Amino acid sequence: MAQDEICQHIRDIKELKTADKYECAECVKIGSDWVHLRTCQTCGVTLCCDQSPNKHMTAHFHATDHPVVISSEPGEQWLYCYKDDTFAEYG
């Protein structure tokens, strides 16, 4: 992807925040399961994706306005910006 096609929110990320634990912090609190995990690049929290029953990362974005997440899935190297609906790969 050309640099000019990547949104400013993603371009502003200089160092990736990665998951401390391979779990959704909110699902653990309520005893729920998750499908995939994402890590917020503003605060570093790791939460579940929209394919998961509780969609905690999207709820986190709506509550905090933190725009960029990375996939916390092994082998995946991409970022997503909620505000601009933009993906970018890294690696």
A tleap script that builds the chain and sets N, CA, C and O, in Angstrom:
source leaprc.protein.ff14SB
mol = sequence {
  NMET ALA GLN ASP GLU ILE CYS GLN HIE ILE
  ARG ASP ILE LYS GLU LEU LYS THR ALA ASP
  LYS TYR GLU CYS ALA GLU CYS VAL LYS ILE
  GLY SER ASP TRP VAL HIE LEU ARG THR CYS
  GLN THR CYS GLY VAL THR LEU CYS CYS ASP
  GLN SER PRO ASN LYS HIE MET THR ALA HIE
  PHE HIE ALA THR ASP HIE PRO VAL VAL ILE
  SER SER GLU PRO GLY GLU GLN TRP LEU TYR
  CYS TYR LYS ASP ASP THR PHE ALA GLU TYR
  CGLY
}
set mol.1.N position { 0.850 -1.181 0.000 }
set mol.1.CA position { 0.000 0.000 0.000 }
set mol.1.C position { 0.892 1.241 0.000 }
set mol.1.O position { 1.842 1.330 0.778 }
set mol.2.N position { 0.593 2.158 -0.843 }
set mol.2.CA position { 1.373 3.391 -0.926 }
set mol.2.C position { 1.190 4.213 0.344 }
set mol.2.O position { 0.107 4.225 0.927 }
set mol.3.N position { 2.234 4.891 0.767 }
set mol.3.CA position { 2.200 5.676 1.999 }
set mol.3.C position { 1.061 6.700 1.986 }
set mol.3.O position { 0.454 6.946 3.029 }
set mol.4.N position { 0.756 7.303 0.830 }
set mol.4.CA position { -0.297 8.314 0.781 }
set mol.4.C position { -1.695 7.708 0.881 }
set mol.4.O position { -2.666 8.444 1.056 }
set mol.5.N position { -1.820 6.374 0.774 }
set mol.5.CA position { -3.108 5.709 0.928 }
set mol.5.C position { -3.365 5.301 2.375 }
set mol.5.O position { -4.468 4.872 2.714 }
set mol.6.N position { -2.359 5.433 3.222 }
set mol.6.CA position { -2.490 5.069 4.630 }
set mol.6.C position { -2.919 6.309 5.406 }
set mol.6.O position { -2.341 7.383 5.242 }
set mol.7.N position { -3.931 6.156 6.248 }
set mol.7.CA position { -4.452 7.319 6.977 }
set mol.7.C position { -3.425 7.869 7.977 }
set mol.7.O position { -2.474 7.184 8.355 }
set mol.8.N position { -3.638 9.097 8.383 }
set mol.8.CA position { -2.717 9.766 9.305 }
set mol.8.C position { -2.674 9.075 10.660 }
set mol.8.O position { -1.620 9.027 11.294 }
set mol.9.N position { -3.807 8.536 11.117 }
set mol.9.CA position { -3.822 7.844 12.415 }
set mol.9.C position { -2.844 6.673 12.412 }
set mol.9.O position { -2.117 6.471 13.384 }
set mol.10.N position { -2.822 5.908 11.336 }
set mol.10.CA position { -1.888 4.780 11.229 }
set mol.10.C position { -0.464 5.279 11.039 }
set mol.10.O position { 0.463 4.742 11.645 }
set mol.11.N position { -0.278 6.296 10.210 }
set mol.11.CA position { 1.069 6.841 10.008 }
set mol.11.C position { 1.659 7.386 11.299 }
set mol.11.O position { 2.880 7.404 11.457 }
set mol.12.N position { 0.814 7.829 12.224 }
set mol.12.CA position { 1.301 8.384 13.490 }
set mol.12.C position { 1.841 7.320 14.446 }
set mol.12.O position { 2.511 7.665 15.419 }
set mol.13.N position { 1.567 6.034 14.197 }
set mol.13.CA position { 2.046 4.958 15.062 }
set mol.13.C position { 3.539 4.762 14.805 }
set mol.13.O position { 3.944 4.429 13.691 }
set mol.14.N position { 4.342 4.966 15.826 }
set mol.14.CA position { 5.801 4.839 15.695 }
set mol.14.C position { 6.322 3.553 16.318 }
set mol.14.O position { 7.347 3.026 15.886 }
set mol.15.N position { 5.629 3.048 17.324 }
set mol.15.CA position { 6.030 1.817 17.998 }
set mol.15.C position { 4.767 1.032 18.335 }
set mol.15.O position { 3.831 1.581 18.917 }
set mol.16.N position { 4.735 -0.235 17.976 }
set mol.16.CA position { 3.538 -1.046 18.188 }
set mol.16.C position { 3.409 -1.495 19.637 }
set mol.16.O position { 4.377 -1.932 20.259 }
set mol.17.N position { 2.197 -1.378 20.160 }
set mol.17.CA position { 1.855 -1.940 21.461 }
set mol.17.C position { 1.322 -3.348 21.181 }
set mol.17.O position { 0.444 -3.524 20.336 }
set mol.18.N position { 1.850 -4.338 21.884 }
set mol.18.CA position { 1.425 -5.717 21.666 }
set mol.18.C position { 0.740 -6.258 22.923 }
set mol.18.O position { 0.858 -5.681 24.004 }
set mol.19.N position { 0.036 -7.356 22.766 }
set mol.19.CA position { -0.718 -7.944 23.872 }
set mol.19.C position { 0.214 -8.444 24.968 }
set mol.19.O position { 1.212 -9.111 24.695 }
set mol.20.N position { -0.125 -8.114 26.212 }
set mol.20.CA position { 0.601 -8.658 27.363 }
set mol.20.C position { 0.202 -10.112 27.588 }
set mol.20.O position { 1.034 -10.952 27.931 }
set mol.21.N position { -1.086 -10.395 27.388 }
set mol.21.CA position { -1.637 -11.742 27.538 }
set mol.21.C position { -2.522 -12.014 26.334 }
set mol.21.O position { -3.117 -11.097 25.767 }
set mol.22.N position { -2.605 -13.283 25.948 }
set mol.22.CA position { -3.463 -13.651 24.828 }
set mol.22.C position { -4.868 -13.914 25.361 }
set mol.22.O position { -5.322 -15.055 25.440 }
set mol.23.N position { -5.547 -12.813 25.727 }
set mol.23.CA position { -6.914 -12.908 26.226 }
set mol.23.C position { -7.595 -11.556 26.112 }
set mol.23.O position { -6.943 -10.512 26.100 }
set mol.24.N position { -8.927 -11.594 26.028 }
set mol.24.CA position { -9.720 -10.363 26.059 }
set mol.24.C position { -9.979 -10.029 27.524 }
set mol.24.O position { -10.640 -10.793 28.228 }
set mol.25.N position { -9.469 -8.907 27.980 }
set mol.25.CA position { -9.587 -8.518 29.381 }
set mol.25.C position { -11.048 -8.433 29.826 }
set mol.25.O position { -11.372 -8.810 30.952 }
set mol.26.N position { -11.923 -7.946 28.961 }
set mol.26.CA position { -13.343 -7.802 29.313 }
set mol.26.C position { -14.070 -9.144 29.297 }
set mol.26.O position { -14.919 -9.390 30.155 }
set mol.27.N position { -13.756 -10.011 28.345 }
set mol.27.CA position { -14.376 -11.343 28.312 }
set mol.27.C position { -13.988 -12.148 29.545 }
set mol.27.O position { -14.810 -12.883 30.093 }
set mol.28.N position { -12.742 -12.014 29.981 }
set mol.28.CA position { -12.289 -12.715 31.180 }
set mol.28.C position { -13.138 -12.285 32.376 }
set mol.28.O position { -13.534 -13.119 33.190 }
set mol.29.N position { -13.417 -10.983 32.483 }
set mol.29.CA position { -14.209 -10.462 33.606 }
set mol.29.C position { -15.612 -11.063 33.654 }
set mol.29.O position { -16.156 -11.287 34.736 }
set mol.30.N position { -16.206 -11.326 32.472 }
set mol.30.CA position { -17.593 -11.808 32.442 }
set mol.30.C position { -17.698 -13.300 32.126 }
set mol.30.O position { -18.800 -13.835 32.010 }
set mol.31.N position { -16.570 -13.959 31.990 }
set mol.31.CA position { -16.578 -15.393 31.731 }
set mol.31.C position { -17.041 -15.772 30.337 }
set mol.31.O position { -17.648 -16.826 30.146 }
set mol.32.N position { -16.757 -14.918 29.363 }
set mol.32.CA position { -17.176 -15.150 27.979 }
set mol.32.C position { -15.994 -15.604 27.123 }
set mol.32.O position { -14.836 -15.497 27.526 }
set mol.33.N position { -16.315 -16.108 25.947 }
set mol.33.CA position { -15.302 -16.520 24.978 }
set mol.33.C position { -15.106 -15.440 23.927 }
set mol.33.O position { -15.943 -14.550 23.771 }
set mol.34.N position { -13.990 -15.525 23.207 }
set mol.34.CA position { -13.705 -14.603 22.114 }
set mol.34.C position { -13.218 -15.396 20.922 }
set mol.34.O position { -12.862 -16.568 21.043 }
set mol.35.N position { -13.206 -14.736 19.747 }
set mol.35.CA position { -12.755 -15.367 18.509 }
set mol.35.C position { -11.335 -14.918 18.185 }
set mol.35.O position { -10.429 -15.747 18.096 }
set mol.36.N position { -11.133 -13.601 18.007 }
set mol.36.CA position { -9.821 -13.042 17.697 }
set mol.36.C position { -9.570 -11.851 18.609 }
set mol.36.O position { -10.500 -11.275 19.174 }
set mol.37.N position { -8.304 -11.493 18.743 }
set mol.37.CA position { -7.932 -10.396 19.634 }
set mol.37.C position { -7.289 -9.245 18.871 }
set mol.37.O position { -6.611 -9.444 17.863 }
set mol.38.N position { -7.518 -8.042 19.375 }
set mol.38.CA position { -6.948 -6.811 18.834 }
set mol.38.C position { -6.345 -6.023 19.990 }
set mol.38.O position { -6.849 -6.077 21.112 }
set mol.39.N position { -5.266 -5.289 19.718 }
set mol.39.CA position { -4.639 -4.459 20.744 }
set mol.39.C position { -4.706 -2.998 20.332 }
set mol.39.O position { -4.277 -2.627 19.239 }
set mol.40.N position { -5.248 -2.175 21.218 }
set mol.40.CA position { -5.381 -0.737 20.988 }
set mol.40.C position { -3.994 -0.101 20.960 }
set mol.40.O position { -3.164 -0.364 21.830 }
set mol.41.N position { -3.752 0.730 19.961 }
set mol.41.CA position { -2.454 1.373 19.819 }
set mol.41.C position { -2.361 2.701 20.562 }
set mol.41.O position { -1.319 3.355 20.533 }
set mol.42.N position { -3.433 3.101 21.221 }
set mol.42.CA position { -3.384 4.291 22.072 }
set mol.42.C position { -3.062 3.897 23.510 }
set mol.42.O position { -2.158 4.462 24.126 }
set mol.43.N position { -3.807 2.924 24.046 }
set mol.43.CA position { -3.646 2.588 25.467 }
set mol.43.C position { -3.097 1.192 25.721 }
set mol.43.O position { -2.707 0.892 26.850 }
set mol.44.N position { -3.054 0.329 24.712 }
set mol.44.CA position { -2.455 -0.989 24.856 }
set mol.44.C position { -3.376 -2.090 25.348 }
set mol.44.O position { -2.920 -3.220 25.522 }
set mol.45.N position { -4.656 -1.810 25.580 }
set mol.45.CA position { -5.581 -2.840 26.031 }
set mol.45.C position { -5.829 -3.849 24.903 }
set mol.45.O position { -5.905 -3.473 23.733 }
set mol.46.N position { -5.953 -5.122 25.260 }
set mol.46.CA position { -6.245 -6.173 24.289 }
set mol.46.C position { -7.664 -6.671 24.526 }
set mol.46.O position { -8.015 -7.101 25.625 }
set mol.47.N position { -8.481 -6.602 23.458 }
set mol.47.CA position { -9.891 -6.953 23.541 }
set mol.47.C position { -10.307 -7.750 22.314 }
set mol.47.O position { -9.541 -7.875 21.359 }
set mol.48.N position { -11.522 -8.289 22.344 }
set mol.48.CA position { -12.006 -9.161 21.272 }
set mol.48.C position { -12.531 -8.380 20.065 }
set mol.48.O position { -12.913 -7.213 20.157 }
set mol.49.N position { -12.530 -9.087 18.930 }
set mol.49.CA position { -12.915 -8.508 17.639 }
set mol.49.C position { -14.430 -8.556 17.422 }
set mol.49.O position { -15.180 -9.042 18.268 }
set mol.50.N position { -14.856 -8.042 16.275 }
set mol.50.CA position { -16.281 -8.009 15.951 }
set mol.50.C position { -16.872 -9.373 15.620 }
set mol.50.O position { -18.095 -9.509 15.583 }
set mol.51.N position { -16.052 -10.377 15.379 }
set mol.51.CA position { -16.564 -11.728 15.178 }
set mol.51.C position { -16.848 -12.406 16.512 }
set mol.51.O position { -17.477 -13.463 16.551 }
set mol.52.N position { -16.395 -11.814 17.585 }
set mol.52.CA position { -16.638 -12.326 18.936 }
set mol.52.C position { -18.010 -11.844 19.409 }
set mol.52.O position { -18.482 -10.797 18.967 }
set mol.53.N position { -18.654 -12.601 20.306 }
set mol.53.CA position { -20.010 -12.242 20.740 }
set mol.53.C position { -20.137 -10.843 21.342 }
set mol.53.O position { -21.160 -10.185 21.152 }
set mol.54.N position { -19.111 -10.377 22.065 }
set mol.54.CA position { -19.244 -9.108 22.785 }
set mol.54.C position { -18.627 -7.898 22.084 }
set mol.54.O position { -18.874 -6.766 22.498 }
set mol.55.N position { -17.845 -8.103 21.052 }
set mol.55.CA position { -17.267 -7.008 20.259 }
set mol.55.C position { -16.642 -5.923 21.139 }
set mol.55.O position { -16.900 -4.734 20.949 }
set mol.56.N position { -15.822 -6.342 22.096 }
set mol.56.CA position { -15.284 -5.395 23.070 }
set mol.56.C position { -14.368 -4.324 22.470 }
set mol.56.O position { -14.363 -3.193 22.956 }
set mol.57.N position { -13.588 -4.650 21.421 }
set mol.57.CA position { -12.688 -3.623 20.883 }
set mol.57.C position { -13.467 -2.509 20.200 }
set mol.57.O position { -13.112 -1.339 20.341 }
set mol.58.N position { -14.509 -2.840 19.470 }
set mol.58.CA position { -15.326 -1.784 18.857 }
set mol.58.C position { -15.992 -0.935 19.937 }
set mol.58.O position { -16.071 0.286 19.803 }
set mol.59.N position { -16.468 -1.569 21.000 }
set mol.59.CA position { -17.062 -0.817 22.112 }
set mol.59.C position { -16.009 0.104 22.740 }
set mol.59.O position { -16.313 1.237 23.116 }
set mol.60.N position { -14.778 -0.387 22.849 }
set mol.60.CA position { -13.677 0.432 23.385 }
set mol.60.C position { -13.447 1.659 22.505 }
set mol.60.O position { -13.280 2.768 23.011 }
set mol.61.N position { -13.440 1.456 21.187 }
set mol.61.CA position { -13.275 2.597 20.282 }
set mol.61.C position { -14.387 3.626 20.490 }
set mol.61.O position { -14.110 4.821 20.586 }
set mol.62.N position { -15.639 3.173 20.560 }
set mol.62.CA position { -16.761 4.107 20.728 }
set mol.62.C position { -16.708 4.832 22.073 }
set mol.62.O position { -17.126 5.986 22.172 }
set mol.63.N position { -16.203 4.172 23.094 }
set mol.63.CA position { -16.120 4.783 24.426 }
set mol.63.C position { -14.937 5.732 24.571 }
set mol.63.O position { -15.009 6.703 25.325 }
set mol.64.N position { -13.839 5.456 23.845 }
set mol.64.CA position { -12.596 6.209 24.067 }
set mol.64.C position { -12.150 7.058 22.884 }
set mol.64.O position { -11.381 8.004 23.055 }
set mol.65.N position { -12.628 6.725 21.678 }
set mol.65.CA position { -12.199 7.367 20.441 }
set mol.65.C position { -10.747 7.020 20.085 }
set mol.65.O position { -10.116 7.748 19.319 }
set mol.66.N position { -10.209 5.920 20.629 }
set mol.66.CA position { -8.875 5.450 20.256 }
set mol.66.C position { -8.991 4.789 18.883 }
set mol.66.O position { -9.656 3.761 18.760 }
set mol.67.N position { -8.361 5.350 17.850 }
set mol.67.CA position { -8.677 4.943 16.478 }
set mol.67.C position { -8.006 3.684 15.933 }
set mol.67.O position { -8.597 3.005 15.094 }
set mol.68.N position { -6.788 3.347 16.380 }
set mol.68.CA position { -6.020 2.303 15.689 }
set mol.68.C position { -5.799 1.080 16.578 }
set mol.68.O position { -5.463 1.195 17.757 }
set mol.69.N position { -6.000 -0.095 15.975 }
set mol.69.CA position { -5.714 -1.372 16.632 }
set mol.69.C position { -4.809 -2.195 15.729 }
set mol.69.O position { -4.735 -1.968 14.521 }
set mol.70.N position { -4.119 -3.163 16.344 }
set mol.70.CA position { -3.415 -4.167 15.555 }
set mol.70.C position { -4.044 -5.516 15.854 }
set mol.70.O position { -4.658 -5.715 16.902 }
set mol.71.N position { -3.883 -6.428 14.926 }
set mol.71.CA position { -4.267 -7.808 15.188 }
set mol.71.C position { -3.290 -8.373 16.206 }
set mol.71.O position { -2.082 -8.159 16.111 }
set mol.72.N position { -3.822 -9.089 17.173 }
set mol.72.CA position { -2.970 -9.765 18.152 }
set mol.72.C position { -2.928 -11.262 17.887 }
set mol.72.O position { -2.540 -12.046 18.753 }
set mol.73.N position { -3.329 -11.648 16.687 }
set mol.73.CA position { -3.309 -13.049 16.290 }
set mol.73.C position { -1.914 -13.431 15.798 }
set mol.73.O position { -1.305 -12.688 15.029 }
set mol.74.N position { -1.407 -14.579 16.235 }
set mol.74.CA position { -0.088 -15.024 15.769 }
set mol.74.C position { -0.021 -15.082 14.240 }
set mol.74.O position { -0.913 -15.627 13.589 }
set mol.75.N position { 1.040 -14.517 13.687 }
set mol.75.CA position { 1.240 -14.544 12.245 }
set mol.75.C position { 0.570 -13.418 11.477 }
set mol.75.O position { 0.868 -13.220 10.300 }
set mol.76.N position { -0.329 -12.675 12.114 }
set mol.76.CA position { -0.982 -11.549 11.434 }
set mol.76.C position { -0.242 -10.263 11.769 }
set mol.76.O position { 0.099 -10.011 12.925 }
set mol.77.N position { 0.003 -9.449 10.739 }
set mol.77.CA position { 0.728 -8.194 10.933 }
set mol.77.C position { 0.002 -7.075 10.198 }
set mol.77.O position { 0.415 -6.651 9.119 }
set mol.78.N position { -1.084 -6.607 10.801 }
set mol.78.CA position { -1.834 -5.514 10.203 }
set mol.78.C position { -2.402 -4.593 11.275 }
set mol.78.O position { -2.589 -4.965 12.433 }
set mol.79.N position { -2.664 -3.375 10.826 }
set mol.79.CA position { -3.296 -2.351 11.652 }
set mol.79.C position { -4.631 -1.992 11.018 }
set mol.79.O position { -4.815 -2.134 9.809 }
set mol.80.N position { -5.557 -1.528 11.842 }
set mol.80.CA position { -6.847 -1.067 11.344 }
set mol.80.C position { -7.190 0.233 12.051 }
set mol.80.O position { -7.014 0.355 13.263 }
set mol.81.N position { -7.685 1.212 11.283 }
set mol.81.CA position { -8.142 2.482 11.835 }
set mol.81.C position { -9.658 2.518 11.769 }
set mol.81.O position { -10.237 2.483 10.683 }
set mol.82.N position { -10.303 2.589 12.927 }
set mol.82.CA position { -11.769 2.675 12.986 }
set mol.82.C position { -12.278 3.963 12.342 }
set mol.82.O position { -13.262 3.940 11.603 }
set mol.83.N position { -11.615 5.081 12.619 }
set mol.83.CA position { -12.101 6.377 12.122 }
set mol.83.C position { -12.107 6.456 10.602 }
set mol.83.O position { -13.035 7.008 10.011 }
set mol.84.N position { -11.080 5.907 9.970 }
set mol.84.CA position { -10.953 6.026 8.518 }
set mol.84.C position { -11.260 4.720 7.783 }
set mol.84.O position { -11.155 4.661 6.558 }
set mol.85.N position { -11.638 3.674 8.522 }
set mol.85.CA position { -11.932 2.363 7.943 }
set mol.85.C position { -10.820 1.942 6.984 }
set mol.85.O position { -11.061 1.593 5.829 }
set mol.86.N position { -9.577 1.989 7.513 }
set mol.86.CA position { -8.385 1.731 6.708 }
set mol.86.C position { -7.531 0.627 7.338 }
set mol.86.O position { -7.312 0.599 8.549 }
set mol.87.N position { -7.057 -0.279 6.483 }
set mol.87.CA position { -6.124 -1.336 6.900 }
set mol.87.C position { -4.742 -1.030 6.360 }
set mol.87.O position { -4.605 -0.394 5.316 }
set mol.88.N position { -3.717 -1.480 7.067 }
set mol.88.CA position { -2.341 -1.412 6.571 }
set mol.88.C position { -1.577 -2.593 7.147 }
set mol.88.O position { -1.736 -2.942 8.317 }
set mol.89.N position { -0.753 -3.198 6.319 }
set mol.89.CA position { 0.097 -4.283 6.773 }
set mol.89.C position { 1.445 -3.718 7.207 }
set mol.89.O position { 1.853 -2.649 6.753 }
set mol.90.N position { 2.119 -4.426 8.067 }
set mol.90.CA position { 3.470 -4.058 8.480 }
set mol.90.C position { 4.306 -5.324 8.536 }
set mol.90.O position { 3.783 -6.430 8.401 }
set mol.91.N position { 5.592 -5.158 8.733 }
set mol.91.CA position { 6.439 -6.340 8.886 }
set mol.91.C position { 7.538 -6.346 7.969 }
set mol.91.O position { 8.342 -7.278 7.976 }
savepdb mol mol.pdb
quit
